[in-house]
Amino acid sequence: MTERGADSKPAWALDLARSASLFFVTVTRRGLYVRAARKPIKESPMHVQSTMTGRDMALALAVVLVWALNFLVIRLGLQDLPPLFFAGLRFTITAFPAVFLFGRNGMPWRLILGAGACIGVGYFSLLFVGMKLGMPPGFAALVSQGQVVFTAIFAVAILRETPSRWQALGMIVALGGLGLAGMERMGVMNPWALGLVIAAALFWGLGNVVIRRLGRGATVDGFRLVLWMSLVPPIPNFLLSAWLEQGQWEHLTHLSGLGLFAVFYTAYASTLFGWGAWAWLLRRHSAPQIAPFSLLVPVVALVLSVVWFGEDVTPRLALASALLLGGVGLTVCEPLLARWTTARACAVGGE
C-alpha cells in the first residue's frame, strides 16, 4: 500500500526506502543473517544473485571504507566537541529531517526506545567518551567487534538460545583475544578508555537482543529503525552533556571545518549511505555473501589509524586482533561452517 504523501517525497528518498525496507541485519544464534520484513524476496523487483558483480563488490568495499573511516572521523570530531554533545548532535542530524520522509510503518515505540537506549545512548555515548579518553580509532573499531560475542551471550541469557559448537568456539577465541588485547594495552593507555569501549560493545550486543525480543510480532524495517531510534539519544545525551561537560556552545560556535565535516560524516555518510547501501546489497545477495565484508571494517580502520595517526601495533596486539577477528568470524560465518560440516559428513557417509 502506498504511503500518504509518498508522491511528494524526493526520488532518492523513495528509492532508498525501497532498497532498505525489506531487511534488517541482526546477530543471532545462526550468525549474522537477514530478517525479512514480512515480505518474501520473490515479491521484490530485485532477486538474490548467486555471484557478486564487480560493481557490487566495489560498493561493499566502499561501505567498508566508509565505516572504517567513521572511527577516524570521530577522533577528528572529538578534537572540537565534547563527546556526549558530539553524539547528541550526530543523532539529531541523522533523525531530522529523515523521520519526516520515512514513517514508522507500524514499528512499536517500545522497539524504537529499546534500540535507541541500548545502541544510540549506550554504545555510541560510551564509544565517544572512551575515544575522548584516549582509545585509538583502530583499536576502538576492533574492540567494538566484541558486540558479536556479547550478542551471543545475551541471546543465551535472555532468549534462552543454545549456541552451536562453532559459535561457542568463536566466543571462546574472541574473548581470549579481547583479554589479551586488554592486558597488552592496560599499561600504555587509560584503563577507563578501554573499559568504556568494552562496555559500549556490550550495550551494542544487548541492543541486538533487545531488538529481537521487542520486535517479535512486528514488521521491522531496519533502515527506518536506524532513523527513528535516532530520536532517542539526543535528549539524554544533551542532558548528560549539560551535567558532565562544559563549553558546549562555545565549541559549537568555534567549530572548525574538520569538526563540521565529522558531524555530518557520522550522520550522513556512515548512517544514511552506509546502511542504505548495505541493505541494497543484502537485497541482491545472500547474507553469507555480504556479512564477511563487515569483518574488514576493523582491519581497515586499524591500518588507516596506523598510517594517519601513527597508532602503535605491537606483535602481541596483532595476535590479539587476529584472535578476536577469528572468533568473530567463526560466529558470523556459522551458517557457512555448519553447511560445510554437514556436506562433508554426507560426503564421508556416502563413500
Secondary structure, DSSP 8 states (H G I E B T S, - for coil): ---TTGGGS-HHHHHHHHHHTTEEEEEETTEEEEEE-S--GGGSSS--BSS--HHHHHHHHHHHHHHHHHHHHHHHHTTTS-HHHHHHHHHHHHHTTHHHHS--TT--HHHHHHHIIIIIIIIHHHHHHHHHTT--HHHHHHHHTTHHHHHHHHHHHHS-----HHHHHHHHHHHHHHHHHHHHHHTTS-HHHHHHHHHHHHHHHHHHHHHHHHTTTS---HHHHHHHHTTSSHHHHHHHHHHH---HHHHHHT--HHHHHHHHIIIIIIIIIHHHHHHHHHHHB-HHHHGGGGGHHHHHHHHHHHHHH-----HHHHHHHHHHHHHHHHHHTHHHHHHHHHHHHHHHHH-
